[in-house]
């Protein structure tokens, strides 16, 4: 069973698209180039996968990665995928601090660099999706927010991600590009925490990712703003050096990069790399 856990503080840790997992995915077309690349692999190599694969992933990946984890376990009955979702900076700090993990999926190259610079990555990180910002407002948008500038209204309670978190850094980049200054009522440690403030009506708006607005359904309303095009985040993924299950780690990354994996991710609102 897939389970999730949110990392706290620094107490937290793929390259190569393994062909075997692609064979196991029934949703992939046999005529697709990615699937064709897997045709030389034997099904037995897929059956050999077993054990737990621990994935540290940006909070914005929670819904899509949870779904992919379930698909992975179905394709490989002897495996279990365990996730730690949170701010990419905290996850990176956990990995460099020795937290055991097999795969790291970050919401920005900057936070991935923390891990690669420390020598904790195996191979070169690969960008697998991109994400764009959106304003999350209360349902029905009662404050008629229509632009990033509207968030500077002192009468509004606005929440941002911490500047060290990729969604916060992207929001600050968009604000700087617009020459706007915004003082939020709070800075949150990950994008889900920022969104929750709006869902609980503790804030009037938050700058989050489009994927998070999509995942929230009718709990919030999304407002697009043009400045977000100047702050699109690349999401890299890598196998970690001290993995205890290299085969499963590679196979999970292969699933993320596969046609089926990309279908799940773009369906959640992510942009193709």
Secondary structure, DSSP 8 states (H G I E B T S, - for coil): --EEEE--TT--------HHHHHH-TTS-TTSHHHHHTTTS-HHHHHT--EEEEEEEEGGGHHHHHHHHHHHHHHSTTEEEEEEEE-HHHHHHHHHTT---SEEE-SSHHHHHHHHHTT-EEEEEEEEEEE-EEEEEETT-TT---STGGGG-TTS-EEEE-TTSHHHHHHHHHHHHHT-----SEEESSHHHHHHHHHTTS-SEEEEEHHHHHHHGGGEEEE--GGGGG--EEEEEEEETT-S-HHHHHHHHHHHHSHHHHHHHHHTT-EE-
